[in-house]
Amino acid sequence: MIQAPDLPFWAAALTGFLLLFGATVTLIGAVGLLRLKNFYDRVHAPTLGATVGGFAILLGSIVCFSVLGGRPVTQEVLIGLFVTMTTPVTLMLLVRAAVHRDLAERRLTLPEAEKQED
């Protein structure tokens, strides 16, 4: 059963805006993945799109189901926490693996300051 007609206008407008904003930011991140030139540039666009877009979509979900349920819905906060934590960690692991690979194949040189730290 669809409960959307029970949603007040202000909550429906806010939910719709957050969902459209989140979907747009995620789409921009995906387009950035296709448009940017090298791996290191390409990694940032979908990571930011997934984090910000997912956060906006989760906020829309929290608003919608909190208003429909008449109480604050908190399980989406855990989803947002996991998405916010795992996306940047995945970015760092991918970039470190790519830097290691590029250094091993001598396709990348590090600045002198970074060489001295290792």
C-alpha positions in Angstrom: 0.0 0.0 0.0 1.3 3.4 -0.9 1.3 5.9 1.9 2.5 8.9 -0.1 -0.9 10.6 -0.1 -0.7 10.8 3.7 2.5 12.9 3.5 1.9 16.6 4.1 2.9 19.0 1.2 6.0 20.4 3.0 7.4 16.9 3.7 6.6 15.7 0.2 8.3 18.8 -1.3 11.4 18.5 0.9 11.6 14.7 0.3 11.3 15.2 -3.5 13.9 18.0 -3.5 16.4 15.9 -1.5 15.8 12.9 -3.7 16.3 14.9 -6.9 19.3 16.7 -5.6 20.9 13.4 -4.4 20.2 11.7 -7.8 21.6 14.7 -9.7 24.8 14.8 -7.7 25.3 11.1 -8.1 24.7 11.4 -11.8 27.3 14.2 -12.0 29.8 12.0 -10.3 29.1 9.2 -12.7 29.5 11.6 -15.7 32.8 12.8 -14.2 34.0 9.2 -14.1 33.6 9.1 -17.9 34.8 12.6 -18.7 38.0 12.9 -16.7 41.3 11.9 -18.3 43.4 9.7 -15.9 42.7 7.3 -13.1 43.7 9.7 -10.3 41.2 12.4 -11.6 38.5 9.8 -12.2 38.5 8.4 -8.7 37.4 11.7 -7.0 34.2 12.4 -9.0 32.2 9.2 -8.2 33.4 9.2 -4.6 32.1 12.7 -4.0 29.0 12.0 -5.9 28.2 8.8 -4.0 28.9 10.4 -0.6 27.0 13.6 -1.1 24.3 12.1 -3.3 23.7 9.2 -0.9 23.6 11.5 2.1 20.9 13.7 0.4 18.8 10.6 -0.6 19.1 9.3 3.0 18.0 12.6 4.4 15.0 12.5 2.1 14.2 9.0 3.4 14.5 10.1 7.0 12.1 13.1 6.4 9.6 10.9 4.6 9.4 8.0 7.0 9.7 10.2 10.1 6.7 12.2 9.1 4.7 9.1 8.0 5.6 7.2 11.2 5.1 10.1 13.6 8.4 9.5 15.2 12.1 10.0 14.3 13.5 7.2 12.1 17.1 6.5 13.0 18.1 3.3 11.1 18.9 5.4 8.0 21.5 7.2 10.1 23.4 3.9 10.4 23.2 3.5 6.6 24.5 7.0 6.1 27.3 6.4 8.6 28.4 3.2 6.8 28.3 4.9 3.3 30.2 7.9 4.6 32.9 5.8 6.1 33.3 3.2 3.4 33.4 5.3 0.3 36.5 7.4 1.3 38.3 4.3 2.6 37.7 2.6 -0.7 39.1 5.7 -2.5 42.2 5.7 -0.4 42.8 2.0 -0.9 42.4 2.2 -4.7 44.7 5.2 -5.0 47.4 3.6 -2.9 47.2 0.5 -5.0 47.5 2.5 -8.1 50.4 4.6 -6.8 52.2 1.4 -5.8 51.6 -0.2 -9.2 52.8 3.0 -11.0 55.9 3.3 -8.9 56.7 -0.4 -9.5 56.3 0.1 -13.3 58.2 3.4 -13.1 55.3 5.3 -14.7 55.1 7.7 -11.7 57.7 9.7 -9.8 57.0 11.1 -6.4 58.1 14.6 -5.3 61.3 14.6 -3.2 59.4 15.4 0.1 57.3 12.3 -0.2 60.4 10.1 -1.1 62.1 11.1 2.1 59.2 10.2 4.3 59.1 6.6 3.0 
